[in-house]
Amino acid sequence: MFMPWSLRRYHQTGGLHFLTWSCHDREPLLATPGSRDLLLKVVEQMRNRYRFGVVGYVVMPEHVHVLISEPLIGNLSAAVCAIKLGVTRRMLKDPHFWQTRPEVGHPKTGLGQHFWMKRYYDFNLWSQRKEFEKLRYMYRNPVARGLVERPQDWPWSSFNTYATGQEGIVRINDWSWWEKRICSQSSSN
């Protein structure tokens, strides 16, 4: 994925971030339902560990979009790195993955490629209008790619959480850790 050198990332602003990262060489390494579920399980695990809010997401066969808050623990870069590393480590343990994707190479051979492209794209959101724009873009992505006919038919996005209230693997708009932080700060003052 092209990363413009002029892109500026603004952190510790309290704002939301629209993040995108891709599989190495845009290979469809997330082409199976199991690999997409795995990625979402790791996102949820890291959401709890780093304490960031997830506003929306979509997992595509070769890339991921998430709309998240800044983490309370660590920083955004560390949280994304932990997600990528968590998925990679779990995939490396799955012999089925290596049998179906031999071109990636097995880690024990010392040959092969990386699972993820380096870096990620970070777009700061400064308005609710941009937030809706990015959510709409994410939910239309599987439709635009011809993977499904309607956004609700792609289970690897937060669309159905908003449309039906049905919780997915990743908890959307769970700010309970934020409320605990505010309460603890108020009681210490």
Order of alpha helices (4+ residues) and beta strands (2+ residues): beta-alpha-beta-beta-alpha-alpha-beta-alpha-alpha-alpha
